[in-house]
Amino acid sequence: MNEAQILLVTAASIAFLHTIMGPDHYVVFTAMGKARGWGLARTLRVTLFCGIGHVLSSVVIGAIGLLLGTQLASLIEIESMRGNLASWALLAFGLVYFAWGLKKAGRDHSHSHVHAHGEIVHDHQHDHHDEHAHVHSITPWAIFIILVLGPCEALIPLFMYPAAQQSSGLIVSVALVFGSVTLATMLAAVAITSVALDRVKVPATARRYAHAVAGASLALCGGAISFIGI
């Protein structure tokens, strides 16, 4: 293989490893999909949407840096700062969602209200769906923002060789290969873990803690990135 082919194979390999070794690329979506009761198709759509934002953010920063002649070290430092911000944001969001999930699990979501009107007494069922609707609507956007903040750290160094060769075509090829493999790996990992979770039998009494478990999963991912650096 020539140098360009070796670079593209390297980009594909690093993209795969970068995605598999980062649980925030798939555990987040599997956990939230199960907690929210999304079907596999919807979970994959959300994954794809967030994944595109995740990859494009680094591509745009890298492209702007190359156009401005920014040093590689400076771009890597920017990506590192973004990574720290994203991991802490994921940790914070996970903890907040975990607390909300525990509160939700502790409530009686459907109960009767008795009303008396003179000699007429009646009751009706009441739930708290409207109270929680806003949480459900902002969750995908919160994950999207966190993933956009999160960098593809391995992508920037891959631009070094084609930039030195002043080959814009190879820069585009590296970005396309890296992005495509990253997205494909994310979708495959989410699909596999989602199907596997479907086969796990969860007692009915434990299902009300699904949101708390999802929040804990997000917090663990954020904590692992922040403190362990995975």
Buried (B, 14 or more C-beta within 10 A) or exposed (E): EEEBEEBBEBBBEBBBEBBBEBBBBBBBBBBBBBBBEBEBEEBBBBBBBBBBBBBBBBBEBBBEBBEEEBEBEEBBEBBEEBBBBBBBBBBBBBBBBBEBBBEBBEEEEEEEEEEEEEEEEEEEEEEEEEEBEEBEEEBBEBBBBBBBBBBBBBBBBBBBBBBEEEBEEBBEBBBBBBBBBBBBBBBBBBBEBBEEEEEEEEEEEEEBBBBBBBBBBBBBBBBBBBEEEE
